[in-house]
Amino acid sequence: MTNSNYIQLELPLFAKYKVTHFIDCGAWIDPNPTIEYFEEWYEMEDYANEETQRRIDYTVQHSPFTISEEEYQEIEEYENSMYKIEEITNNGLKLIKGWVNSFTA
């Protein structure tokens, strides 16, 4: 038995893009982010946009206060910062959008 420093990832066969969507855990890093894989750019983009809009809608609908346009834009900006998109290449993952942070998934 050999000891290896490499992590073997189980990826869908034809996946080209990986989207990791985090939730707000306050000061903690999300221990269980939602991870989705996509073959096509447009599928990945649709998912990221729809999931972000779903989260914005949830925040707005559950707010006890009226949300101003400025507050809405702040919520939108925040939710857009809660995911990252990576391209799956032969050399590993290449960050397209999102955090450059060794602690995130």
All heavy atoms as an XYZ file, in Angstrom:
894
protein
N       0.847     -1.165      0.000
C       0.000      0.000      0.000
C       0.899      1.236      0.000
O       1.807      1.355      0.800
C      -0.892     -0.015      1.248
C      -1.787      1.208      1.307
S      -2.645      1.382      2.872
C      -4.015      0.322      2.614
N       0.611      2.172     -0.901
C       1.412      3.389     -0.981
C       0.634      4.553     -0.403
O      -0.590      4.609     -0.493
C       1.788      3.709     -2.448
O       0.588      3.894     -3.187
C       2.624      2.608     -3.049
N       1.354      5.480      0.163
C       0.747      6.677      0.715
C       0.897      7.792     -0.304
O       1.986      8.051     -0.779
C       1.442      7.042      2.024
C       0.703      8.129      2.771
O      -0.341      8.579      2.336
N       1.256      8.529      3.897
N      -0.206      8.446     -0.649
C      -0.161      9.478     -1.675
C      -0.661     10.797     -1.118
O      -1.564     10.835     -0.287
C      -1.027      9.055     -2.861
O      -1.085     10.092     -3.807
N      -0.082     11.882     -1.602
C      -0.525     13.212     -1.208
C      -1.618     13.733     -2.127
O      -2.038     14.865     -2.007
C       0.654     14.192     -1.229
C       1.633     13.880     -0.128
O       1.256     13.319      0.889
N       2.877     14.230     -0.330
N      -2.036     12.941     -3.089
C      -3.034     13.373     -4.051
C      -4.423     12.932     -3.615
O      -4.606     11.853     -3.066
C      -2.738     12.810     -5.442
C      -1.447     13.332     -6.001
C      -0.304     12.552     -5.972
C      -1.370     14.615     -6.532
C       0.892     13.027     -6.466
C      -0.180     15.101     -7.025
C       0.942     14.306     -6.994
O       2.122     14.782     -7.480
N      -5.392     13.784     -3.891
C      -6.788     13.460     -3.612
C      -7.431     13.076     -4.931
O      -7.344     13.813     -5.912
C      -7.522     14.670     -3.007
C      -6.898     15.055     -1.675
C      -9.013     14.366     -2.849
C      -7.440     16.343     -1.097
N      -8.068     11.936     -4.970
C      -8.746     11.511     -6.183
C     -10.174     12.035     -6.148
O     -10.919     11.760     -5.213
C      -8.755      9.988     -6.296
C      -9.364      9.510     -7.586
C      -9.196      8.007     -7.744
O      -8.513      7.370     -6.960
N      -9.830      7.471     -8.752
N     -10.535     12.819     -7.152
C     -11.872     13.376     -7.227
C     -12.751     12.501     -8.099
O     -12.321     12.020     -9.139
C     -11.832     14.787     -7.826
C     -11.040     15.827     -7.056
C     -10.990     17.121     -7.843
C     -11.659     16.052     -5.702
N     -13.970     12.286     -7.671
C     -14.941     11.552     -8.471
C     -15.752     12.588     -9.225
O     -16.631     13.242     -8.663
C     -15.841     10.709     -7.573
C     -15.082      9.730     -6.733
C     -15.321      8.299     -7.156
O     -16.224      8.065     -7.966
O     -14.603      7.431     -6.671
N     -15.461     12.774    -10.504
C     -16.142     13.765    -11.319
C     -17.034     13.075    -12.345
O     -16.705     11.992    -12.820
C     -15.123     14.639    -12.065
C     -14.146     15.425    -11.210
C     -13.111     16.101    -12.083
C     -14.873     16.437    -10.372
N     -18.140     13.718    -12.700
C     -18.925     13.184    -13.806
C     -18.050     13.079    -15.042
O     -17.148     13.894    -15.256
C     -20.029     14.223    -13.987
C     -20.130     14.899    -12.657
C     -18.728     14.886    -12.107
N     -18.298     12.078    -15.868
C     -17.420     11.740    -16.982
C     -17.116     12.904    -17.917
O     -15.976     13.110    -18.296
C     -18.022     10.571    -17.768
C     -17.151      9.963    -18.854
C     -15.831      9.459    -18.267
C     -17.889      8.839    -19.536
N     -18.121     13.668    -18.289
C     -17.909     14.726    -19.272
C     -17.979     16.127    -18.673
O     -18.187     17.093    -19.386
C     -18.942     14.598    -20.404
C     -18.801     13.317    -21.161
C     -19.725     12.304    -21.005
C     -17.724     13.106    -22.008
C     -19.595     11.110    -21.690
C     -17.573     11.920    -22.697
C     -18.515     10.915    -22.546
N     -17.828     16.248    -17.377
C     -17.945     17.557    -16.727
C     -16.830     18.483    -17.186
O     -15.676     18.085    -17.311
C     -17.900     17.405    -15.216
N     -17.204     19.726    -17.464
C     -16.233     20.742    -17.853
C     -16.186     21.891    -16.855
O     -15.219     22.622    -16.803
C     -16.584     21.301    -19.227
C     -16.422     20.320    -20.351
C     -16.742     20.978    -21.674
C     -16.671     19.972    -22.803
N     -17.080     20.553    -24.072
N     -17.272     22.045    -16.070
C     -17.356     23.162    -15.136
C     -17.854     22.685    -13.781
O     -18.713     21.815    -13.689
C     -18.307     24.246    -15.666
C     -17.889     24.751    -17.016
C     -18.513     24.296    -18.170
C     -16.851     25.663    -17.141
C     -18.104     24.727    -19.417
C     -16.435     26.101    -18.389
C     -17.075     25.635    -19.517
O     -16.662     26.061    -20.747
N     -17.305     23.283    -12.745
C     -17.712     22.978    -11.377
C     -18.178     24.280    -10.731
O     -17.460     25.274    -10.737
C     -16.519     22.418    -10.594
C     -16.799     22.177     -9.121
C     -15.535     21.722     -8.407
C     -15.760     21.611     -6.910
N     -14.516     21.314     -6.202
N     -19.392     24.263    -10.179
C     -19.935     25.424     -9.481
C     -20.085     25.048     -8.016
O     -20.732     24.055     -7.686
C     -21.304     25.857    -10.057
C     -21.860     27.034     -9.269
C     -21.181     26.205    -11.531
N     -19.468     25.825     -7.140
C     -19.575     25.618     -5.706
C     -20.339     26.798     -5.135
O     -19.902     27.940     -5.255
C     -18.177     25.527     -5.057
O     -17.422     24.526     -5.726
C     -18.289     25.185     -3.584
N     -21.516     26.510     -4.554
C     -22.389     27.550     -4.008
C     -22.371     27.445     -2.488
O     -22.727     26.414     -1.933
C     -23.813     27.345     -4.518
C     -24.422     28.587     -5.048
N     -25.005     28.677     -6.272
C     -24.544     29.816     -4.512
C     -25.462     29.880     -6.479
N     -25.201     30.595     -5.420
N     -21.936     28.503     -1.833
C     -21.823     28.547     -0.387
C     -23.059     29.178      0.232
O     -23.779     29.914     -0.428
C     -20.602     29.376      0.023
C     -19.335     28.912     -0.612
C     -18.888     29.473     -1.792
C     -18.584     27.910     -0.034
C     -17.714     29.039     -2.389
C     -17.409     27.470     -0.616
C     -16.973     28.037     -1.797
N     -23.291     28.903      1.500
C     -24.310     29.626      2.260
C     -23.606     30.464      3.311
O     -22.450     30.208      3.653
C     -25.336     28.678      2.925
C     -24.662     27.711      3.899
C     -26.156     27.938      1.890
C     -25.622     26.927      4.762
N     -24.309     31.451      3.811
C     -23.749     32.326      4.832
C     -23.760     31.606      6.168
O     -24.808     31.263      6.692
C     -24.571     33.608      4.919
C     -23.979     34.596      5.904
O     -22.917     34.329      6.480
O     -24.587     35.661      6.084
N     -22.575     31.342      6.685
C     -22.441     30.678      7.991
C     -21.858     31.640      9.016
O     -21.225     31.222      9.984
C     -21.540     29.452      7.869
S     -22.212     28.141      6.869
N     -22.026     32.928      8.781
C     -21.454     33.911      9.697
C     -19.941     33.921      9.548
O     -19.428     34.084      8.459
N     -19.246     33.707     10.635
C     -17.781     33.728     10.608
C     -17.199     32.395     10.165
O     -15.995     32.270     10.008
C     -17.246     34.089     11.988
N     -18.046     31.381      9.964
C     -17.568     30.051      9.619
C     -17.588     29.816      8.125
O     -18.398     30.362      7.404
C     -18.433     28.989     10.296
C     -18.449     29.138     11.774
C     -19.394     29.776     12.518
C     -17.470     28.682     12.693
N     -19.066     29.738     13.843
C     -17.879     29.065     13.982
C     -16.280     27.979     12.551
C     -17.152     28.778     15.115
C     -15.559     27.691     13.693
C     -15.986     28.088     14.950
N     -16.722     28.970      7.680
C     -16.721     28.532      6.284
C     -17.788     27.462      6.144
O     -17.913     26.587      6.994
C     -15.334     27.972      5.909
C     -14.302     29.094      6.022
C     -15.359     27.369      4.521
C     -12.887     28.612      5.967
N     -18.563     27.551      5.082
C     -19.634     26.585      4.840
C     -19.037     25.182      4.769
O     -18.252     24.881      3.875
C     -20.339     26.933      3.532
C     -21.538     26.054      3.243
O     -21.813     25.125      4.022
O     -22.205     26.313      2.228
N     -19.380     24.305      5.715
C     -18.790     22.971      5.722
C     -19.383     22.028      4.665
O     -18.817     20.987      4.385
C     -19.111     22.459      7.130
C     -20.370     23.167      7.495
C     -20.278     24.521      6.840
N     -20.507     22.417      4.089
C     -21.173     21.539      3.136
C     -21.759     22.349      1.979
O     -22.978     22.418      1.817
C     -22.273     20.743      3.852
C     -22.795     19.618      3.005
O     -22.137     19.168      2.084
N     -23.993     19.167      3.311
N     -20.908     22.970      1.155
C     -21.441     23.771      0.054
C     -22.105     22.889     -0.999
O     -21.815     21.697     -1.111
C     -20.197     24.450     -0.509
C     -19.092     23.511     -0.195
C     -19.460     22.905      1.133
N     -23.004     23.482     -1.758
C     -23.633     22.787     -2.874
C     -22.645     22.792     -4.038
O     -22.146     23.848     -4.426
C     -24.936     23.500     -3.295
O     -25.799     23.549     -2.171
C     -25.609     22.782     -4.440
N     -22.368     21.614     -4.579
C     -21.438     21.505     -5.697
C     -22.172     20.845     -6.858
O     -22.773     19.784     -6.696
C     -20.189     20.688     -5.323
C     -19.443     21.379     -4.176
C     -19.283     20.501     -6.536
C     -18.275     20.587     -3.631
N     -22.122     21.496     -8.001
C     -22.763     20.984     -9.212
C     -21.735     20.969    -10.341
O     -20.859     21.828    -10.403
C     -23.954     21.860     -9.616
C     -25.077     21.903     -8.599
C     -25.878     20.615     -8.528
O     -25.886     19.846     -9.509
O     -26.505     20.383     -7.478
N     -21.880     19.996    -11.237
C     -20.989     19.859    -12.391
C     -21.798     20.002    -13.671
O     -22.939     19.535    -13.735
C     -20.300     18.492    -12.368
C     -19.403     18.306    -11.179
C     -19.866     17.694    -10.023
C     -18.088     18.761    -11.206
C     -19.046     17.525     -8.919
C     -17.261     18.600    -10.104
C     -17.743     17.982     -8.974
O     -16.936     17.828     -7.880
N     -21.196     20.618    -14.670
C     -21.889     20.862    -15.932
C     -20.965     20.588    -17.113
O     -19.758     20.816    -17.045
C     -22.372     22.314    -15.996
C     -23.323     22.650    -14.892
C     -22.870     23.183    -13.699
C     -24.671     22.404    -15.021
C     -23.728     23.472    -12.662
C     -25.555     22.684    -13.988
C     -25.077     23.220    -12.809
N     -21.568     20.119    -18.191
C     -20.825     19.871    -19.425
C     -20.710     21.128    -20.276
O     -19.720     21.337    -20.943
C     -21.519     18.788    -20.259
C     -21.454     17.420    -19.657
C     -22.124     16.378    -20.537
O     -22.040     16.497    -21.773
O     -22.739     15.466    -19.977
N     -21.744     21.958    -20.242
C     -21.805     23.125    -21.119
C     -21.811     24.424    -20.317
O     -22.386     24.499    -19.229
C     -23.071     23.068    -21.983
C     -23.160     21.846    -22.864
C     -22.109     21.805    -23.952
O     -21.621     22.887    -24.369
O     -21.758     20.695    -24.386
N     -21.199     25.454    -20.895
C     -21.126     26.763    -20.261
C     -22.520     27.302    -19.972
O     -22.794     27.797    -18.885
C     -20.348     27.735    -21.151
C     -20.322     29.124    -20.598
C     -21.202     30.138    -20.867
C     -19.407     29.651    -19.638
N     -20.875     31.255    -20.152
C     -19.773     30.989    -19.388
C     -18.300     29.110    -18.979
C     -19.078     31.802    -18.509
C     -17.611     29.930    -18.099
C     -18.000     31.258    -17.870
N     -23.420     27.220    -20.964
C     -24.747     27.802    -20.780
C     -25.527     27.108    -19.662
O     -26.301     27.751    -18.951
C     -25.544     27.806    -22.092
C     -26.057     26.453    -22.523
C     -27.309     26.004    -22.116
C     -25.287     25.619    -23.335
C     -27.783     24.759    -22.505
C     -25.757     24.385    -23.728
C     -27.009     23.957    -23.306
O     -27.470     22.730    -23.689
N     -25.328     25.801    -19.482
C     -25.994     25.086    -18.384
C     -25.485     25.592    -17.035
O     -26.267     25.818    -16.107
C     -25.733     23.581    -18.479
C     -26.354     22.911    -19.672
C     -25.899     21.466    -19.819
O     -24.752     21.154    -19.396
O     -26.674     20.664    -20.347
N     -24.185     25.749    -16.953
C     -23.554     26.232    -15.725
C     -24.008     27.657    -15.423
O     -24.375     27.980    -14.293
C     -22.033     26.158    -15.872
C     -21.246     26.729    -14.726
S     -20.932     28.510    -14.841
C     -20.102     28.627    -16.401
N     -24.027     28.489    -16.439
C     -24.423     29.878    -16.269
C     -25.894     29.983    -15.850
O     -26.240     30.760    -14.960
C     -24.178     30.635    -17.572
C     -24.299     32.122    -17.466
C     -23.868     32.801    -18.742
O     -24.247     32.338    -19.837
O     -23.151     33.796    -18.631
N     -26.760     29.189    -16.473
C     -28.181     29.166    -16.102
C     -28.358     28.753    -14.648
O     -29.116     29.371    -13.898
C     -28.979     28.220    -17.001
C     -29.237     28.771    -18.379
O     -29.000     29.973    -18.611
O     -29.672     27.986    -19.253
N     -27.654     27.696    -14.246
C     -27.756     27.235    -12.858
C     -27.311     28.328    -11.892
O     -28.003     28.622    -10.913
C     -26.915     25.977    -12.629
C     -26.741     25.690    -11.158
C     -27.769     25.107    -10.421
C     -25.574     26.058    -10.488
C     -27.628     24.882     -9.050
C     -25.430     25.838     -9.131
C     -26.462     25.254     -8.419
O     -26.328     25.051     -7.074
N     -26.149     28.922    -12.142
C     -25.607     29.945    -11.236
C     -26.568     31.124    -11.126
O     -26.839     31.616    -10.026
C     -24.231     30.402    -11.707
N     -27.105     31.565    -12.258
C     -28.040     32.692    -12.249
C     -29.347     32.342    -11.535
O     -29.860     33.135    -10.747
C     -28.335     33.168    -13.672
C     -27.142     33.835    -14.303
O     -26.273     34.370    -13.632
N     -27.083     33.800    -15.625
N     -29.902     31.168    -11.819
C     -31.165     30.763    -11.205
C     -31.025     30.547     -9.697
O     -31.888     30.961     -8.921
C     -31.698     29.498    -11.875
C     -32.214     29.733    -13.275
C     -32.552     28.457    -14.019
O     -32.519     27.359    -13.412
O     -32.841     28.555    -15.228
N     -29.941     29.914     -9.281
C     -29.732     29.671     -7.855
C     -29.500     30.975     -7.110
O     -30.028     31.188     -6.016
C     -28.560     28.712     -7.636
C     -28.268     28.399     -6.196
C     -29.400     27.685     -5.457
O     -30.328     27.156     -6.104
O     -29.362     27.672     -4.212
N     -28.749     31.883     -7.707
C     -28.511     33.180     -7.091
C     -29.825     33.956     -6.977
O     -30.115     34.534     -5.926
C     -27.475     33.981     -7.890
O     -26.248     33.244     -7.903
C     -27.225     35.352     -7.281
N     -30.629     33.944     -8.036
C     -31.910     34.648     -8.001
C     -32.851     34.027     -6.981
O     -33.565     34.729     -6.274
C     -32.565     34.647     -9.388
C     -33.786     35.536     -9.468
C     -33.461     36.986     -9.158
O     -32.553     37.572     -9.732
N     -34.208     37.595     -8.226
N     -32.829     32.699     -6.852
C     -33.663     32.023     -5.863
C     -33.294     32.488     -4.449
O     -34.147     32.759     -3.616
C     -33.507     30.506     -5.971
C     -34.423     29.731     -5.025
C     -34.088     28.260     -5.004
N     -32.810     27.965     -4.384
C     -32.580     27.995     -3.065
N     -33.539     28.307     -2.231
N     -31.392     27.708     -2.583
N     -31.999     32.611     -4.195
C     -31.533     33.035     -2.870
C     -31.887     34.497     -2.594
O     -32.246     34.864     -1.480
C     -30.033     32.811     -2.750
C     -29.667     31.346     -2.722
C     -28.172     31.158     -2.763
N     -27.821     29.752     -2.776
C     -26.804     29.239     -2.127
N     -26.003     30.002     -1.406
N     -26.538     27.955     -2.196
N     -31.789     35.338     -3.620
C     -32.174     36.741     -3.476
C     -33.665     36.832     -3.168
O     -34.082     37.541     -2.256
C     -31.831     37.540     -4.751
C     -30.315     37.638     -4.925
C     -32.473     38.928     -4.715
C     -29.882     38.148     -6.286
N     -34.466     36.105     -3.942
C     -35.920     36.114     -3.731
C     -36.276     35.656     -2.326
O     -37.152     36.226     -1.679
C     -36.622     35.233     -4.766
C     -36.559     35.797     -6.167
O     -36.225     36.994     -6.327
O     -36.832     35.036     -7.120
N     -35.606     34.629     -1.845
C     -35.864     34.120     -0.500
C     -35.589     35.205      0.543
O     -36.387     35.435      1.450
C     -35.010     32.881     -0.222
C     -35.248     32.305      1.151
C     -36.258     31.365      1.360
C     -34.482     32.702      2.244
C     -36.499     30.845      2.627
C     -34.713     32.188      3.505
C     -35.719     31.257      3.694
O     -35.972     30.763      4.938
N     -34.456     35.882      0.404
C     -34.087     36.942      1.346
C     -35.112     38.066      1.324
O     -35.555     38.537      2.380
C     -32.685     37.499      1.018
O     -31.739     36.434      1.085
C     -32.283     38.606      1.975
N     -35.518     38.476      0.129
C     -36.479     39.576     -0.003
C     -37.836     39.163      0.558
O     -38.465     39.911      1.304
C     -36.597     40.011     -1.481
C     -37.765     40.962     -1.689
C     -35.296     40.644     -1.951
N     -38.286     37.968      0.239
C     -39.606     37.513      0.676
C     -39.681     37.303      2.186
O     -40.750     37.425      2.773
C     -39.982     36.218     -0.040
C     -40.257     36.405     -1.506
C     -40.391     35.092     -2.260
O     -40.328     34.013     -1.667
N     -40.546     35.182     -3.566
N     -38.578     36.984      2.810
C     -38.589     36.714      4.242
C     -38.104     37.899      5.093
O     -37.944     37.771      6.300
C     -37.754     35.460      4.552
C     -38.423     34.214      4.074
N     -38.310     33.767      2.782
C     -39.246     33.349      4.704
C     -39.026     32.674      2.640
N     -39.607     32.392      3.791
N     -37.893     39.016      4.442
C     -37.502     40.211      5.182
C     -38.739     40.837      5.826
O     -39.773     40.998      5.176
C     -36.857     41.230      4.240
O     -36.627     42.436      4.936
N     -38.646     41.205      7.091
C     -39.797     41.857      7.743
C     -39.949     43.313      7.306
O     -40.933     43.964      7.636
C     -39.469     41.760      9.232
C     -37.986     41.690      9.276
C     -37.560     40.976      8.019
N     -38.999     43.822      6.539
C     -39.003     45.216      6.111
C     -39.076     45.305      4.592
O     -38.711     44.368      3.881
C     -37.729     45.932      6.591
C     -37.494     45.777      8.061
C     -36.505     44.926      8.533
C     -38.274     46.469      8.986
C     -36.287     44.763      9.890
C     -38.062     46.312     10.353
C     -37.068     45.462     10.803
N     -39.489     46.431      4.107
C     -39.470     46.693      2.678
C     -38.021     46.866      2.241
O     -37.242     47.543      2.913
C     -40.268     47.974      2.350
O     -41.596     47.809      2.841
C     -40.285     48.239      0.861
N     -37.674     46.245      1.129
C     -36.298     46.306      0.611
C     -36.216     47.419     -0.429
O     -36.958     47.411     -1.414
C     -35.898     44.960     -0.040
C     -36.061     43.799      0.947
C     -34.509     45.028     -0.633
C     -35.064     43.790      2.066
N     -35.305     48.351     -0.225
C     -35.102     49.426     -1.206
C     -34.288     48.891     -2.381
O     -33.691     47.806     -2.298
C     -34.369     50.603     -0.554
O     -33.018     50.249     -0.280
N     -34.236     49.653     -3.436
C     -33.463     49.248     -4.617
C     -31.978     49.109     -4.254
O     -31.310     48.180     -4.702
C     -33.645     50.274     -5.744
C     -32.948     49.900     -7.034
C     -33.467     48.607     -7.666
O     -34.669     48.310     -7.550
O     -32.651     47.887     -8.286
N     -31.483     50.015     -3.435
C     -30.079     49.957     -3.006
C     -29.814     48.690     -2.186
O     -28.796     48.013     -2.376
C     -29.731     51.198     -2.193
C     -28.279     51.253     -1.763
C     -27.973     52.520     -0.993
O     -28.386     53.599     -1.425
O     -27.297     52.395      0.052
N     -30.721     48.382     -1.264
C     -30.572     47.171     -0.449
C     -30.651     45.920     -1.321
O     -29.913     44.963     -1.105
C     -31.651     47.123      0.635
C     -31.457     48.171      1.707
C     -32.656     48.299      2.623
O     -33.805     48.178      2.134
O     -32.440     48.526      3.822
N     -31.549     45.952     -2.312
C     -31.673     44.819     -3.235
C     -30.354     44.594     -3.971
O     -29.889     43.454     -4.102
C     -32.812     45.063     -4.236
C     -33.061     43.887     -5.141
C     -33.954     42.884     -4.777
C     -32.400     43.764     -6.366
C     -34.178     41.796     -5.601
C     -32.615     42.677     -7.186
C     -33.507     41.696     -6.802
O     -33.726     40.610     -7.616
N     -29.745     45.668     -4.443
C     -28.461     45.552     -5.143
C     -27.369     45.017     -4.226
O     -26.506     44.252     -4.666
C     -28.062     46.897     -5.735
C     -28.940     47.298     -6.908
C     -28.636     48.696     -7.416
O     -27.880     49.457     -6.795
N     -29.236     49.042     -8.547
N     -27.400     45.395     -2.955
C     -26.430     44.874     -1.990
C     -26.630     43.379     -1.762
O     -25.659     42.617     -1.682
C     -26.535     45.626     -0.666
C     -26.036     47.055     -0.735
C     -26.315     47.846      0.533
O     -26.845     47.270      1.512
O     -26.005     49.046      0.537
N     -27.895     42.956     -1.660
C     -28.198     41.527     -1.506
C     -27.725     40.767     -2.737
O     -27.107     39.703     -2.635
C     -29.716     41.311     -1.277
C     -30.141     41.910      0.057
C     -30.073     39.830     -1.355
C     -31.651     42.031      0.234
N     -27.990     41.333     -3.906
C     -27.580     40.702     -5.162
C     -26.056     40.567     -5.252
O     -25.528     39.510     -5.607
C     -28.112     41.529     -6.335
C     -27.891     40.938     -7.692
C     -28.549     41.757     -8.767
O     -28.522     43.007     -8.704
O     -29.084     41.145     -9.704
N     -25.352     41.621     -4.899
C     -23.891     41.598     -4.900
C     -23.349     40.550     -3.925
O     -22.429     39.800     -4.240
C     -23.356     42.979     -4.540
C     -21.864     43.108     -4.603
C     -21.405     44.523     -4.283
O     -21.973     45.479     -4.826
O     -20.464     44.644     -3.475
N     -23.960     40.506     -2.744
C     -23.532     39.539     -1.738
C     -23.750     38.106     -2.231
O     -22.858     37.271     -2.139
C     -24.281     39.771     -0.426
C     -23.942     38.737      0.608
C     -22.736     38.796      1.288
C     -24.813     37.688      0.874
C     -22.399     37.836      2.226
C     -24.485     36.725      1.807
C     -23.289     36.798      2.476
O     -22.950     35.837      3.386
N     -24.936     37.826     -2.756
C     -25.233     36.473     -3.240
C     -24.333     36.092     -4.412
O     -23.955     34.934     -4.551
C     -26.708     36.330     -3.609
C     -27.637     36.293     -2.420
C     -27.380     35.142     -1.458
O     -26.778     34.120     -1.838
O     -27.795     35.260     -0.298
N     -23.977     37.057     -5.235
C     -23.054     36.772     -6.335
C     -21.651     36.453     -5.837
O     -20.860     35.839     -6.544
C     -23.005     37.935     -7.322
C     -24.150     37.906     -8.291
O     -24.556     36.852     -8.765
N     -24.704     39.069     -8.582
N     -21.345     36.847     -4.616
C     -20.023     36.543     -4.059
C     -19.988     35.182     -3.363
O     -18.934     34.743     -2.921
C     -19.609     37.630     -3.064
O     -20.346     37.510     -1.863
N     -21.138     34.521     -3.278
C     -21.223     33.276     -2.519
C     -21.059     32.022     -3.379
O     -21.406     30.928     -2.948
C     -22.555     33.212     -1.756
C     -22.695     34.274     -0.691
S     -21.370     34.261      0.539
C     -21.726     32.762      1.400
N     -20.550     32.170     -4.574
C     -20.268     30.980     -5.368
C     -19.001     31.179     -6.170
O     -18.552     32.300     -6.381
C     -21.448     30.591     -6.260
C     -21.765     31.525     -7.401
C     -21.237     31.296     -8.672
C     -22.600     32.612     -7.240
C     -21.541     32.130     -9.725
C     -22.914     33.437     -8.283
C     -22.386     33.199     -9.530
O     -22.681     34.021    -10.582
N     -18.436     30.062     -6.573
C     -17.280     30.132     -7.454
C     -17.472     29.143     -8.586
O     -18.138     28.121     -8.443
C     -15.965     29.899     -6.714
C     -15.711     28.497     -6.257
C     -14.342     28.420     -5.597
C     -14.099     27.025     -5.062
N     -12.785     26.916     -4.438
N     -16.890     29.488     -9.717
C     -16.967     28.671    -10.918
C     -15.551     28.284    -11.302
O     -14.660     29.133    -11.357
C     -17.622     29.448    -12.079
C     -19.040     29.863    -11.697
C     -17.620     28.615    -13.355
C     -19.676     30.827    -12.677
N     -15.363     26.990    -11.542
C     -14.057     26.496    -11.950
C     -14.208     25.670    -13.220
O     -15.189     24.961    -13.389
C     -13.451     25.632    -10.854
C     -13.190     26.406     -9.579
C     -12.879     25.494     -8.414
O     -13.810     24.797     -7.968
O     -11.720     25.483     -7.970
N     -13.221     25.792    -14.086
C     -13.180     24.966    -15.292
C     -12.336     23.743    -14.986
O     -11.252     23.850    -14.409
C     -12.576     25.745    -16.450
C     -12.570     24.964    -17.744
C     -12.036     25.771    -18.909
O     -11.508     26.882    -18.691
O     -12.142     25.284    -20.034
N     -12.846     22.580    -15.359
C     -12.115     21.333    -15.140
C     -11.205     21.117    -16.343
O     -11.673     21.001    -17.470
C     -13.091     20.158    -14.957
C     -13.992     20.422    -13.744
C     -12.331     18.847    -14.803
C     -15.154     19.469    -13.617
N      -9.902     21.102    -16.086
C      -8.923     20.913    -17.159
C      -8.125     19.642    -16.878
O      -8.261     19.026    -15.827
C      -7.954     22.115    -17.227
O      -7.161     22.127    -16.036
C      -8.697     23.431    -17.358
N      -7.284     19.266    -17.812
C      -6.431     18.094    -17.616
C      -5.446     18.300    -16.473
O      -4.970     17.343    -15.882
C      -5.656     17.783    -18.900
C      -6.566     17.285    -19.992
O      -7.660     16.786    -19.734
N      -6.133     17.432    -21.231
N      -5.146     19.553    -16.161
C      -4.188     19.872    -15.101
C      -4.858     20.156    -13.766
O      -4.202     20.542    -12.817
C      -3.344     21.085    -15.502
C      -2.536     20.812    -16.735
O      -2.138     19.682    -16.984
N      -2.301     21.835    -17.535
N      -6.167     20.002    -13.687
C      -6.878     20.271    -12.436
C      -7.990     21.270    -12.645
O      -8.589     21.330    -13.705
N      -8.245     22.088    -11.631
C      -9.312     23.072    -11.694
C      -8.734     24.457    -11.925
O      -7.766     24.855    -11.287
C     -10.112     23.071    -10.385
C     -10.850     21.779    -10.057
C     -11.457     21.861     -8.664
C     -11.925     21.492    -11.078
N      -9.354     25.202    -12.838
C      -8.929     26.567    -13.136
C     -10.049     27.502    -12.702
O     -11.173     27.395    -13.190
C      -8.670     26.709    -14.633
C      -8.353     28.101    -15.081
C      -8.230     28.152    -16.595
C      -8.235     29.581    -17.076
N      -8.350     29.635    -18.531
N      -9.766     28.411    -11.779
C     -10.764     29.335    -11.263
C     -11.197     30.311    -12.354
O     -10.364     30.942    -12.993
C     -10.219     30.106    -10.066
C     -11.199     31.033     -9.361
C     -12.306     30.215     -8.691
C     -10.484     31.888     -8.345
N     -12.507     30.403    -12.572
C     -13.063     31.354    -13.537
C     -13.648     32.549    -12.794
O     -13.444     33.684    -13.170
C     -14.142     30.688    -14.411
C     -13.509     29.596    -15.278
C     -14.845     31.717    -15.279
C     -14.489     28.793    -16.087
N     -14.411     32.291    -11.728
C     -15.042     33.345    -10.931
C     -15.153     32.864     -9.501
O     -15.421     31.711     -9.247
C     -16.443     33.648    -11.453
C     -17.179     34.684    -10.624
C     -18.677     34.571    -10.773
C     -19.423     35.516     -9.891
N     -19.323     35.254     -8.476
N     -14.943     33.757     -8.564
C     -15.150     33.401     -7.171
C     -13.953     33.678     -6.319
O     -13.023     34.376     -6.718
N     -13.971     33.099     -5.151
C     -12.938     33.329     -4.169
C     -11.677     32.564     -4.477
O     -11.710     31.420     -4.885
C     -13.409     32.905     -2.788
C     -14.570     33.673     -2.280
C     -15.067     34.855     -2.774
C     -15.386     33.324     -1.195
N     -16.140     35.244     -2.036
C     -16.368     34.321     -1.052
C     -15.398     32.270     -0.310
C     -17.335     34.305     -0.072
C     -16.364     32.243      0.673
C     -17.305     33.248      0.783
N     -10.560     33.187     -4.241
C      -9.274     32.497     -4.263
C      -8.912     32.316     -2.800
O      -8.374     33.193     -2.165
C      -8.197     33.322     -4.990
C      -6.861     32.594     -4.972
C      -8.631     33.627     -6.406
N      -9.310     31.165     -2.263
C      -9.168     30.923     -0.831
C      -8.930     29.442     -0.625
O      -9.730     28.632     -1.027
C     -10.451     31.373     -0.123
C     -10.358     31.243      1.372
O      -9.595     30.441      1.896
N     -11.145     32.022      2.077
N      -7.846     29.096     -0.001
C      -7.512     27.681      0.179
C      -8.454     26.981      1.149
O      -8.451     25.772      1.236
C      -6.076     27.555      0.672
O      -5.939     28.200      1.919
N      -9.269     27.742      1.877
C     -10.172     27.130      2.843
C     -11.521     26.776      2.257
O     -12.311     26.127      2.893
C     -10.383     28.061      4.044
C      -9.116     28.308      4.797
C      -8.504     29.528      4.748
C      -8.545     27.290      5.550
C      -7.320     29.762      5.441
C      -7.368     27.519      6.245
C      -6.768     28.736      6.189
N     -11.839     27.235      1.039
C     -13.134     26.953      0.447
C     -13.078     25.671     -0.346
O     -12.017     25.225     -0.756
C     -13.597     28.107     -0.460
O     -12.640     28.276     -1.487
C     -13.829     29.368      0.321
N     -14.245     25.089     -0.566
C     -14.317     23.803     -1.277
C     -14.030     23.976     -2.738
O     -14.190     24.978     -3.331
C     -15.690     23.196     -1.085
